[in-house]
């Protein structure tokens, strides 16, 4: 008979006081209590850790070596466990390539959809791209200038890993003499051994011709046909001293003579060189030298160190100063003039150089010698860009990056993909336009291209999928639709699929992973969630509760560590841990449905749920200092050109439903601009007109949800800096002074102070 409960006996992890608890299976269970009472110790460090450890132990020894060692929690006995999955708040990816679309795997299905039913267009003229016949390819080759030396080749391998020995064998059997491997031509019999871990390009050389002499129409036709047959419909024509031309029986624009390779899912991936924009490698932005960071204070003169990137310790380096002084003599400006009074041409010459024009440079050394020579001036920004590119020193690169800012890539305009990929449309829009839509907009688009719904987004009748396309895409659209609806159901309908994952809050990231888990459709699993309601407006609570209940109804046990009242009242079973925090917690105060918790007088949670205790509203409010910071014309993301006045000297709360633009206004616009002004931060602030009242403050601190120190020796005393004065105090007592002890003697991070047996960890790991 299957067990109906998870039974935990004698849990002592962290501050748990040898507790016994019974949790019903296949129910929605909330573990609650004051902060620090031991909720996470029970849910994550005991139940989840043991469930995962037992599942991993059932795998083979070979598989376990890749998963790392898992510690056994300090507990006597647990029964009724299932394989456990943890959905916590730590997993926000900081990879700049990671987006909401890639995390939820919706983008993978979109890539497949565009590769199979996308309509390619020419990126040059915008006309639909069609297949080319052999005759059209031959005509294009014959139109090359006379005396051009060409090679007609069959591209067999394009950017694929492997040794590719069968390709060389195939060429030899077909009677071909030469192959080109990674740009180098070899005899087939002398083809090199390839590294199977690297990407390779291999072409079979079918014929070598000189236009106008040996290039008869029959010979070209035969060679092109042979190449097309060998390479499955593509032929590469290499013009010596010119550009290679790729022709395809599949896709090409006959008007612009631009050919396109076969469309594959990787063509639409910004994580693969095959599809990513080659300028920004798929990031959508490039780090470029920012003139405002190079010269942050335009009231200073060059002599006073206005060009901060060239000024060490506040004053200008003599070598660079001599160059700028000589440049001033040539271009009629004075190094004693404030930078803001220089003309546009003079500033441009300082930043970007004399473009090859020579000037006479005079340099005085410290020893009194004078040197004169003529040279062109490189320019401050050009110099920094060259050094950033050429340097082998990580320190130097980091120093130069202080003067750089992320700018949208000029080639792809921040769209991440090659122009060939961006010219493929489904429903009249390309894949990046599709990911720029909100979840609601994406669902409307799917209905429109399927012909199932109205077309509020401009999809024309000719853009609706044909019956053939619908047959191909039906399964893909079904998967995309289901995943989008999961995101809609957990209150994330305001997100766009192109939103970078690192900009999501902890609660948003956790709810996205919840949606992914429901999509997997597993049953009989134990899910442990860590406050999924964080950052969710109470108006959207019902969506999250519905999602959690759906996960339970699939046949799973859902355990949630939570403080939210609505989720507690929706739970089937509550475990209240307390009564206090830290050493005063770790006991089970009450268990059962919500009424049991309310009826237990020892439960602080129950007293608030029952209305016996409330948080008092302040009788008086602070007056503030009468000054303001005013943000004018904020229009980043979804902000509608708004003006906001923030009073200073008060506790100010910015609220609104999830996705209304709170974080955009305060973090993207206000914080990033203040950080740029006060600390020369690299991050570009969001779009706004101006911020007034900055003179009323002198620093800005951002306290976000990113985790603090992760080293095993980091603790609250070292992180807050309290430990330093404590160590200094101990170093001043008479006995310490007699022995000559410095503050380092009382540190567990340095030799001489720490215990050398455990290197200051406080425990020794013994492999069992």
N, C-alpha and C positions, 0 to 999 in steps of 0.2 A: 504493500500500500504506500502511495507517495506521501511524503511528510508534508503537513499543512503549515509548519512553522519553521523559522530559522531560530535555533536555540543557541544562545551565547552564554557560557558559564565562565566566571572568573576572569573577566577582562581587566587587565591592569596596565594597558598601554598609556603612556604619559600620565595624566592626572586621574585616570579612572580608578575608582576604589574597589577593585575586585567585584565588579558588578555582574549580575545575572539578568538577562533580558530575553524575552520571547517576542519575535517579530513575525506577524502572519505573512505567508507567501502569497504571491499573485494579488497583492493589495498595494494601494498608494499610501506609503508610510512616511510621516514627517518626523524627523528628530529635531527637537527645538530646545531652547534654554538660553541663558544669558551668554554673551560673548566670552569665550575662554572656559566654558563649563565642561567641555569634553565631547561636544557633538561630533566634530570631525575625527577625534581620536577613536570614537566608536564606529562611525560610519565608514571612514576612509582607511584609517590605520589598523583597524581590527577586522571588520566584516569584509570590506573590499579587498584588503591585502591578502587575507586568508583565502578568499574565493579565487582570486587571480593566481595565488601561489599553488593551490591544489590543481587548478586547471593546467598550469604550465608544467607541473610535475608529471601530468599524464602524457606529456609529449615525449618524444624520443630524446636521448641524451644529445644527439646531433643537433636537433632543433633548439634545445634549451641553451646551447652555448651562445646563440645569437640574441637571447632575450635577457641575459644578465642574471645575476643572483638576486633572489628575493628573500628579504628577511622574514622570519616567522614572527607574527605578532605575539605579544606577551598575553596569552589567553589559555585557560585550561582546556576548553572544549567548545567546538562549534559544530552543529549538525544542521542539515537541511540547506546547505549552500548550493548555489548554481554557479556556472561560469559568470564572472563579474566584469562589468564594463563601467569605468568611471568617466563621468562628464563633469570636469571641474573647470575652473576659470584660468588655469595656467596656460592652456594650449593655444593662445592667440599667436599665429605665426608672424614672426618679424621679418620674414623674407619679403623684399619689396615686390617680388613677382606674384605673390600669393594674393588672390582676390576672392570675393564672396563666390564668384562663379567657379573658381578652381577648387575651393574648399568643399563646396556642396556637390561637385562633379557635374553641375549643370553645363559648365563650359565644355567639358569633354563630349557631352552629347551634342552640344551646338556645333562643335568642330566636325563631328561625324555628319550632322545634318547638312552643313554647308558643303562638305566634300562630296556628298552623294546627290543632293538635289539643288545645289547652288547654281546660279546662272552667271557664268564669267563674263566680264566686260573688259574692254581695253582700258587700262589706266590712263592712257594718253588722250584718246578721243571719246571714250565713254560708250562706243558702239558695242553691241553684243559680240562675243568672240565665237568663231565657228571653227570647225575642223578644216584642215587643208588637204587637198588631193596631192598625189605624187606629181602631177603636172604643174600645180602651183608652186610646189617646192623647187622643182627643176627650173622653172621660169625665174624664181628669185635668185637661184645660184648663178644662172647664165647672165643675169643683169649686173653681176659684180664687174668692177673695172677691168679692162684688159691688162694682162701681165700680172694680175694678182695670183700669188701662189696660195693654193688652198689644199686643205685635207678634208676629205669627206669621212666622217667617223660615226660609228654606232656606239652611243653612250650606254654601256652595259650596267655599270654600278655608279650611283650618284649618292655620295655622302652616306655610305653604309659601312658598318664595322664588319670585320671578318678577314679570312685569308684569301677567299675568292679563287681558289685553285680551279674549280670547274669552269670559270669564265675563260681562263687561259687555255684550258683543254678544248673548250668549245671553239675558240678562235683557231686553234691549231688544226682541229678536225675539219673546220670549214675552209681551210686553205689560206687563211690570212697570215701575213708575215709579221706585221708590226702591231703593237698595242701601246697606248699611252696611259701611264699609271701616275696619278697625282701630278700631271703636267709634264712628265718626262717620257720620251718615246723609247721603247725597247723592242728588240726582236722578241717574237713570241717564245722562242726557245730559251731566251735569257731573261725572262720576266722575273722580277725580284720576289723574295719571300716577304709577305706583308704581315705587319703586326695586327693580330686579330682584335686588339683592344682599341685600335684607332680607326677613324673614318677614312675612307678611300674613295677616289673617283677613278674609274677605269673605262677607257674607250678603245674599241677596236678600229684601227686605221684601215678603212675599206679601199680608199684610192687617194692618190696625190696628183694634183693637176696644176697647170698654169693656164689661166683664163686667156682665151683667144688662140692658144696654140694646140694643146692636147685636149682642150675641153670641148669635144664634139657632143652634140645633143644626145646621141645614143649612149655614149660612154657615161655621161653625167646621169642619165635616166637609170641605167643599169646599176651604177654605184649607189644612187639614192635609194633605189628599190632594195638592194642588198642590205644597206644600212638599216632601212626601216624594218626589214624582216628580222635582222639580227637583234635589234633593240626594241622590238615590240611597238613600232609606230613612231619612234623619234629618231632624228638624224641631227648630228652636230657638224656644222661647217666651220672649220678653223681657218681664218684668213691670216696668213703670216704677216706680222706687223700691224694687224688690225684687230677688230673685235670678233669674238666667236658668235655665230648665229645658231640658235636652236630652232629647228623646225619640227612641227608635230603633225601627224595625221589626225591628232585629237583637237587641240585648241590653238588658234592663232588669229591675230587681227591682220587681215590682208591689206587694210588701208594704211596702217602704220608700220607694216612689216615687223610686228612684234609677236613672237611666239611665246606660248605659256606651257609649262610642264603639266603633267597630269595632276589633278587635284586630289590631295590626300588629307586625312585629318591633321597631319603634322604641318600642312601648309598654313593652317590657321592657329598654330601654337606659337605664343611669344616666348616659350621656354625652349624652343628648338631652333637652331640656326636656319633650318629650312624655311621657317615662316616668320621668324623675328626680323624686325627692322635692323639692318646691318649697322646703322649709325649708333643707335642707343642699345643694341643687343636685346631689344624687347622690354626695356624698362619704361619706355615712354618719356623719359627725361634724361638730360645729360648734365653733369656737373660742369659749370662754366664759371670763369672768373667774373665776379660781380663788381663793377666799378665803385659802387657805393660802399662795399666792404674794403676795397683797396684804399679809398680815401674817405674814411667815415666822417672826419671833421673838416669841412670845407672852409672853416674860418682860419685854419692854421696855414702857415706858409710852408713851402717846400723845405726851407732850412730848419723849421721847427718840427719836421717829420710828418707832414701832411700825407705823404705816400707811405701809409702804415706798413704795407707789405715789404718795403725796402728799409724801414726804420727799425733799428735794433735798440732796445731799452729806451724808446722814446725819441732818440735823436737819429738823424740820417747817417747811414753807413758812408764813410768818406769816399769809397770807390764809386758807389752809386751817385753820391752827391756831385762828384766831379763831372760825371756824365750829364746829369740834369742841369748843372750850372753851364756847361758847354752848350747844351741844347738850347738853354735860355738865351745865350748870346747869339746863336744862329737864328732863333725864331722870335727874338725881341720880347722876351719876358724875363722878369726878375724873380730870383728865388726868395726874395723878401716880400713878395706880393701874396696876399691871401689867395688860396686856391680858387675860391668861388669867383674872383675877379678876372681870372684868365679867360681868353676867348675860346670859343668852341674848337677852333682849329688847333690852338696851342694844347688844349686838354687832349684832343685826339692824337696829337703827335706824342705827347707824354705816354699815353696809354698804348698806342699801337705802332709807334716808331716812325722813322723817316722813310720807310718803304724803299730801302736801298740807296737813298741819297746820302752822300758823305757829309759829315760835319767835323770840325777840328776840335779834338778833346784835349783839355789840359788837366793833368792830375798832379797835385802836390802831395808828396809823401810826408810821414811824420818826421823823417830825418832832414826835411828841408829841400829834398831834390824835386825837380819839376820835370815831367815827361809830357811831350806833345806828340800826338799822332792823329791821322784822319781815319774815320770809320763811320759806318752807318749806325744809327741808334736803333736798338732792337724794339724798345717799347716796354713799359712795365708789365702790361697784361700779356703781351706776346712772350716775354721772358718767363713769367710765372707759368704759363701754359707749357712752354718747352721743358722747363725744369720738372714740372709735375709729370710729364710724359716720360722723360728720360731718366729721372733719378732712380737709384736702386735702394735709397734709404727710406724706410717706412716713416721714420720721424719727419723727414723733410716733406714727404708727400702729405702727411697729416697737417703739417704747419701750413702748407700752401692751400690745403682744402678749407682752412679757416676763412679764406678769401673767395670761396666758390659758393655758388648757389645752384639749386636744381632748377633747370629751365626746361620747358617742353621741347622735345627733340624737333629740330627743324625739318628733318626728312619725313617723319611720319606724323608730325604735329601732335605728338603725345598719344598716337593711336596704337603704338607698339608693334604693328605688323608691317610686312612688306606691302608695297603698293599693289602687287599682283593679288594678294589675299584680300586687300580692302576693296578691290574692284569686283569681288564676287558677291552677288546679292541673293537673298531669299525674301520674298514679299516686299521687294523694292528697297531693302536696307542691307548694309553690310554687317558683319558679325560684331564689330565694335559698336556700331550704332545700336544694335540689339542689346548689348550688355550695358549700355549707358541708360537703359530704361529702368524704371522701378519694377518691382515684382508684379505689381498690378498691370503696368504697361506691357510687360512681357507676356502675361497671360492673355491680354486683349490681342496682342500680335499673333499669338498661336491660334486663337479662335479665328482671326481674320484670314490668315493664310490657309487655314483648313477649310474656309468657306462656311464655318459654323456660326459666325457671329458678325455683327456690324463692323464697319471699318472706321473707328474713330481716329485712327493714327495715320490716315493718308495712304493706306494700301489700295492700289488701283485694281480693278477686276482682272487685268492681265497678269498681276503679280501673285494671284492666288495659285496654289499648287495645282498642277494638272492631275488627272486621275492616276497616271503612271507614277508621278512624283509622290502622290498620297500613299500609294501602295508601298513604295520604297521607304517613305518617312514615317509611316503610321506608328511603328514600334518606338522610334526615336522620340517623336512628339509626345507619345504617351508617357515616356519616362521623364521628359522635361516638364510636362504639365504636372505630373504627380509631385515632383520635387519643388516646383514653384508654389504649388498649393500648400505643401508642408510649411514653407517659409511664410506664406500668407496667414496660415492658421496659428502661428506662434507670434504674431504681431510684428513681423519684420517686413511688411509690405512696402515700407518706405525706402528700403535699401536698394541700391543698384547692383547688378552682378559685377560691375567693373570696380566697385569700391575695394580699396586695398585692405587686406585682412588686418594689418597692423593698426588701422584706425578704428577698429571695432572696440566697443567696451567689453569688459569681462562677461557681463550678462548677455550681450548680443552674440558673442562668440559661442557661449555655452548653448544658447537657444538654436544657433545654426547647427551645432553638433547634435542637438536633440532631433532636429529635423532630419539630419542624415541618418540617425539611428532608426527613426520610424520608417524611413525609406528602405532600410535593409530588411524589414519585415521579420526579424528574428522573434522567436518565442522561447519561454523557459530560461530567460536571462535575468540576472540581477543587475539593475541599473542603479548607480549611486550618483546623485546630482548635488552640486554645491551651490546653493542659493541662486537658482536660475532666474528668479524674479528681479535680480539687481538691475537697476537702470530701466525697468519696465514701468510705464505709467499705470496707475491703478485701473484706468479705463480699459487697458489691454490685458488685465489679469485673466479674464475669463478665457481668452484664447490659449494662454499658456496652460491653464488648468485642463482645458479640453484636450490639449496635446498630451499632457502627462497621463490623463485618464485613458487616452487612446493607446498609449504605450502599455499601460496596465492591462487593457482589454485584449491586447494581442496574446496575453498569457505570460506577462513578465511581472517580476517584483520590482517596484520602484521605490527607492529610499531617497528622501530629500532632506538635506540639512537646510533649514529655512526659518526665517523670522516673520514672514509675510502672513498677515491675519487671514486673507482670503484663501491662501493655499492651505493653511492649517485647518480652516473650517471645511474645506473640500476633501481633506484626507480621510481615509478609512480608519487609520490608526495613528496615534501620536505617542512619541516617547519623549518625555520632558526630562532633561538632565540638569542637575544643579546641586544645591540651590544657588550657590555663588559661582565665582570664577576662580581659575587656578586651583590652589590647594583647598579652597572652600567649595569646589565643585566636584564632579566625578561620581555623583550618586544618581540613581534613578529616582526622580521625585514622583512621577506619575506616568501611567501608561493607559492606553485605551482610546475610545472616541473622544471628541473635543469636550463633551460634557463632563467626562471623568476628570479632565485637566482643570476645568472651571471649579469642580466640586472639591479639589484638593487645596486646602488653605496654604500648605507649604510652597505651592508652585507660584513663583513670581509671574510666569507666563499666564497661568490660569487667572490670577488676580486682574491682569490687564484685559484678558479675553472676556472675563465676566463683568468688566466695568467697575470693579471695586477700587482699582487704582488707575489713575490717568496721569498723563504728562501735563503739568500746569502750563497755561499760556502766560507769558510774561505780563506783569501789570504795567510796567513802563518800558518804553522803547528808547534806544540810544538816539541822541540828537545828531550824531555825526559831526564832522568838522565844517560842514557847509560848502565843501568843495566837491567838484564832480570830474569824472572822466567821460567825455562824450565821443561816441563812435558815430561817424557820419557816413551814410551811403554804403552800408555793408551789404554785399550782394554775392558772397561766396556760396556755392552749392545751391540750397533752396531759399536763401535769404533774399527778400524782395526789396532791395535798396532801402534798408531801414536805418533810422537814426535812434540811438539808444543813449540815455543819460544814466550813468552809474554813480550814486552818491558814495563819497569816501568816508571812512571812519565808522562804517556800519557793517553788520553781517548781512550781505546781500544774497538772496536766493534767486536763481534763474531757473524757471520751471516751464513745463509744457509737455504735451504728449511725446512719446518716443518718435524721434525723427523729425521734430518740428524745427530744429536748427539751433538748439541750445549750445551744443559743443562747438558747432561751426562758429557761432558768434563769439563765445568766450575764449575757446582754445585756438581755433584756426585764425581768427582775425585779431582779437585783443592781445592774447598772450604772445603769439608769434611776433607781432609787431613790437610789443614792449621788449621781448627778449632780443629782438634784432637791434633795438636802440640801445638797451642797457648792456647787453653781453655780446653783441656782434654775432648772434646766432645765425646759422646758415639757412634755416628753414624759411622759405618765402611765406609771408602771411597771405591770407585770403584776400579777395578783392574788396576794397573799401575806398572812400574818398579821402578821409583824414580822421585822425584821433586828436581831440583837444584835451588839455588839462594834464598832459604828461608831466609837466613841471611840478605837479602836486605830489608825485610819488618818486621814490629813489631806487626801488628794486621790485622785482616780480619773482614769485616762486610758484612753480606748477607742481601740485601734489596730485598725482594720478594713480591708476590702479596697477602700475607696473611693479613687479615684485622687488623687494629690497634684497640686500646682501645674501648671496647664495653659498658663501664659503662655510664649511662646517664649523669654523671657529668664530663666525660672526654671531654676536648676540646683541640684545637691546642696549647694553652698556657701551659696547664698542661702536655700534651704529650711530647712536645719538651723541657720542663724544663725551659721555659722562665718565668713562673709564680713565681718560687722560688726567683730569684733575685728581681722581682717586689715587692713581699711581704716583702722581707728583706729591700728594699728601703723605703717602707711605714712605716716599724717598726722603722726606724731611724729618721723620721721627728720629730721636737720638741714636737708637741702635742701628738704623739703616745708615746714618751719617758716619757712625763709628766704623762700620764695615765698608764704607765707600760705595754704597749701592746707589745707582742712578735709577730714574723711573723705569728704564728698560728691564731692570731686574724683576719688576712686577708685571711684566707682559708675558702672556702665553703665546705670543706670535714670534718672539725673537729668541735666538740662542742666548743662554745665560740666565734667562728668566723662566723659560718654559721647562717643563719636565721632558727630558730627552728620551725617556722610555716610550712615551706616546706622542712626541713632537707637539705637545700642547693640546692634543685632541681630547684628553681626559678619558679615553678608552682605547683599547688595543684590539684590532680586528684579527681574529684567529680563524683562518680558513678551515671549515669542517668538511 
